[in-house]
């Protein structure tokens, strides 16, 4: 078995059919497909079961989050490589073959991301050379292998032994931050993070969060970042980052409130204000 493809789904019935069709149409790869449905209420599970009988479907009775759902099926995977794929994606016929060829040629890479594009063909930002709060934690991150810090979790290929070495995804991360965390832990285990430019995945992005309000989204993102800091940085460094983020949020809140009456694009400014008000409130909550 060349590849075990793992897709975690939550209320993506409108999208997962197209995703699975392109996965099944991929060429030159002996693959198995796992779909973990995290208690969707839009009929995603029955749709997958009815339309794709060869797919291994796991239906959870509650939303366990991205990390836990991936971990749930990894012991069942038989592939030489694992491929973590979002349901709001479609893949080119040769994507998996190119990803496997890259990993075969780069033995020092434990996990790699693909080239991710938007539906209009424009490039989606999916590679980072710095971690959140990196400017404050340079010394703590100086001994890591490779130049790439992390890749977007929408489409990642990994060596099973590298994932096992770090005991899979950290289930304390529910939806955001899992990709950054596992990339850093895999680097700490002695591997590099790679990027496969010739393997292309089309990604819509944020589809499982369509029903969440802006405040809820920014609260989850902020909590994930603070968890990342506490887990990987010295307490003094994490505290320093929190203080800097609080001051930034206060400054942006003040300037947005003053300028809002005079701005032509008020909706965009209001969205930014919601973001920084939520970040500020969440950081204060974490202190308590």
C-alpha positions in Angstrom: 0.0 0.0 0.0 1.6 3.3 -1.2 -0.6 5.8 0.6 -3.2 6.1 3.4 -5.3 9.2 2.9 -7.1 10.6 5.9 -9.9 13.2 5.6 -11.6 14.7 8.6 -15.0 16.0 7.8 -17.5 18.3 9.7 -20.6 19.5 7.8 -19.0 19.5 4.4 -21.5 17.4 2.5 -21.5 20.0 -0.3 -17.8 19.6 -0.8 -16.6 16.1 0.2 -18.1 14.4 -2.9 -15.9 16.5 -5.3 -12.9 15.9 -3.0 -13.3 12.1 -3.0 -14.0 11.9 -6.7 -10.6 13.6 -7.4 -8.9 11.4 -4.8 -10.3 8.2 -6.4 -9.3 9.5 -9.9 -5.7 9.9 -8.9 -3.3 7.9 -11.0 -0.4 5.5 -10.3 -0.9 5.1 -6.6 -2.1 2.2 -4.5 -4.2 3.9 -1.9 -6.7 3.5 0.9 -9.0 6.3 2.0 -10.3 7.0 5.5 -13.1 9.6 6.2 -13.7 10.5 9.8 -17.0 12.4 10.2 -17.1 14.5 13.3 -20.8 14.3 14.1 -22.0 16.3 11.1 -25.6 17.2 10.9 -25.8 17.8 7.2 -25.8 14.1 6.1 -22.1 13.9 5.3 -21.7 10.5 6.8 -24.5 8.7 5.0 -23.6 10.5 1.8 -20.1 9.2 1.9 -21.3 5.7 2.8 -23.8 5.6 -0.1 -21.6 7.2 -2.8 -18.2 5.8 -2.0 -18.5 2.2 -0.7 -14.7 1.6 -0.9 -14.0 4.4 1.5 -13.4 3.5 5.2 -15.9 5.7 7.0 -15.8 6.4 10.7 -18.7 8.3 12.2 -18.1 9.9 15.5 -21.0 10.7 17.8 -19.4 14.0 18.8 -17.1 16.5 17.2 -13.7 15.3 18.4 -11.7 18.0 16.5 -9.1 17.7 13.8 -6.2 16.3 15.8 -8.2 13.6 17.7 -10.0 12.4 14.5 -6.7 12.0 12.6 -5.1 10.1 15.5 -8.2 7.9 15.7 -7.5 6.1 12.4 -3.7 6.2 12.1 -3.3 2.8 13.8 -5.4 1.3 11.0 -3.4 2.8 8.2 -1.3 0.5 6.1 0.3 3.0 3.7 4.0 3.6 3.3 3.0 7.3 3.7 0.2 9.1 5.4 -1.6 12.0 3.6 -3.7 14.4 5.6 -6.3 16.1 3.4 -9.1 18.6 4.1 -12.5 17.9 2.6 -12.7 21.3 1.0 -10.0 20.4 -1.5 -9.6 18.8 -4.9 -6.4 17.2 -6.1 -4.8 16.8 -9.5 -4.5 13.3 -10.9 -0.8 13.2 -10.3 -0.7 14.9 -6.9 -0.2 11.9 -4.8 2.3 10.3 -7.1 4.4 13.4 -7.1 4.2 13.7 -3.3 5.4 10.2 -2.9 8.2 10.7 -5.4 9.4 13.7 -3.4 9.4 11.9 -0.1 11.2 8.9 -1.6 13.9 11.4 -2.9 14.2 13.4 0.4 14.7 10.9 3.2 15.5 13.6 5.7 12.0 15.1 5.4 9.5 13.8 7.9 6.5 15.8 6.7 5.8 17.9 3.6 3.1 20.2 2.3 1.9 20.6 -1.2 1.5 23.6 -3.5 -2.0 24.9 -2.6 -3.9 27.1 -4.9 -7.2 29.0 -4.7 -10.0 28.0 -7.1 -9.0 30.9 -9.4 -5.5 29.5 -9.8 -3.8 32.0 -7.5 -1.3 30.8 -5.0 -2.5 30.3 -1.4 0.0 31.0 1.3 0.8 27.6 2.8 4.5 27.6 3.8 6.0 29.5 6.7 9.6 29.9 7.7 8.8 31.2 11.1 6.6 30.0 14.0 4.1 32.2 15.9 6.0 34.4 18.2 9.3 33.4 16.5 10.9 36.8 17.0 10.7 36.3 20.7 11.9 32.7 20.7 14.8 32.7 18.3 17.2 31.0 20.6 14.7 28.3 21.6 14.2 27.4 17.9 17.8 27.7 16.7 18.9 24.0 16.6 16.1 22.7 14.4 16.8 21.0 11.0 15.8 22.6 7.7 14.5 26.0 6.8 10.8 25.5 6.7 9.0 26.0 10.0 5.5 24.6 9.0 3.1 23.9 6.2 -0.7 24.3 6.0 -2.5 21.3 7.3 -5.0 21.2 4.4 -2.7 18.9 2.4 0.3 17.2 4.1 2.2 13.9 3.4 4.1 12.3 6.3 6.2 9.3 7.1 4.3 7.1 9.6 7.5 6.6 11.6 7.9 10.4 12.0 4.3 10.8 13.1 4.7 7.9 15.5 7.9 9.4 16.9 5.9 12.4 18.1 2.8 10.3 19.1 0.6 11.9 16.4 -1.3 15.2 16.7 -1.7 16.9 20.0 -5.4 16.6 20.9 -5.3 19.7 23.1 -5.5 21.6 19.8 -9.1 21.3 18.6 -9.1 23.0 15.2 -6.3 25.6 14.8 -2.6 25.2 15.5 -2.3 21.5 15.0 -0.2 21.8 11.8 2.3 24.2 13.4 2.6 22.1 16.5 3.2 18.8 14.7 5.7 20.4 12.3 7.7 21.7 15.2 7.6 18.4 17.0 8.7 16.5 13.9 11.6 18.9 13.5 12.5 18.4 17.2 12.6 14.7 16.5 15.3 15.2 13.9 13.4 15.5 10.6 13.0 18.4 8.2 9.7 19.9 6.9 9.4 19.9 3.1 7.4 21.6 0.4 6.4 19.9 -2.9 5.8 22.6 -5.5 4.9 20.1 -8.3 2.1 18.5 -6.2 -1.0 20.7 -6.5 -4.1 20.8 -4.4 -7.0 23.3 -4.8 -8.3 24.5 -1.5 -11.4 26.5 -0.7 -10.5 27.1 3.0 -12.5 27.6 6.2 -15.6 25.6 5.1 -16.1 23.7 8.3 -16.2 27.1 10.1 -18.8 28.7 7.9 -21.4 28.7 10.7 -19.0 30.2 13.2 -19.1 33.9 13.9 -16.0 36.1 13.6 -15.6 36.4 17.3 -15.7 32.6 17.8 -13.2 32.1 15.1 -10.7 34.6 16.5 -11.2 33.2 20.0 -10.3 29.7 18.9 -7.2 31.0 16.9 -6.0 33.1 19.9 -6.4 30.2 22.3 -4.5 27.9 19.9 -1.6 30.3 19.7 -1.4 30.7 23.4 -1.4 26.9 23.8 1.5 26.7 21.3 3.5 29.3 23.2 3.0 27.6 26.6 3.9 24.2 25.1 7.0 25.1 23.2 8.5 28.3 24.7 9.9 29.2 28.1 7.3 30.7 30.4 9.1 34.0 30.3 8.9 34.0 26.5 5.2 33.1 26.4 4.5 35.9 28.9 6.4 38.4 26.8 4.5 37.4 23.7 1.2 37.7 25.5 2.1 41.2 26.7 3.1 42.2 23.2 -0.2 40.8 21.7 -2.2 42.7 24.4 -0.6 46.0 23.6 -1.1 45.5 19.9 -4.7 44.6 20.4 -5.3 47.7 22.6 -3.6 50.0 20.1 -5.5 48.6 17.1 -8.8 48.8 19.1 -8.2 52.5 19.9 -7.2 53.5 16.4 -10.1 51.7 14.8 -12.6 53.2 17.1 -11.3 56.7 16.5 -11.1 56.3 12.7 -14.3 54.2 12.1 -16.7 57.1 11.6 -14.5 58.6 8.9 -13.7 55.4 6.9 -15.5 54.6 3.7 -15.2 50.8 4.1 -16.8 50.5 7.5 -17.6 46.8 7.3 -13.9 45.8 6.9 -13.0 48.1 9.8 -15.7 46.6 12.0 -14.5 43.1 11.2 -11.0 44.2 12.3 -12.4 45.7 15.4 -14.2 42.5 16.3 -10.9 40.6 15.8 -8.9 42.7 18.1 -11.6 43.0 20.8 -11.9 39.2 20.8 -8.1 38.7 20.9 -7.9 41.2 23.8 -10.7 39.5 25.8 -9.3 36.0 25.1 -5.8 37.0 26.3 -7.2 38.5 29.5 -9.2 35.3 30.1 -6.1 33.1 29.7 -4.4 35.2 32.4 -7.3 34.6 34.8 
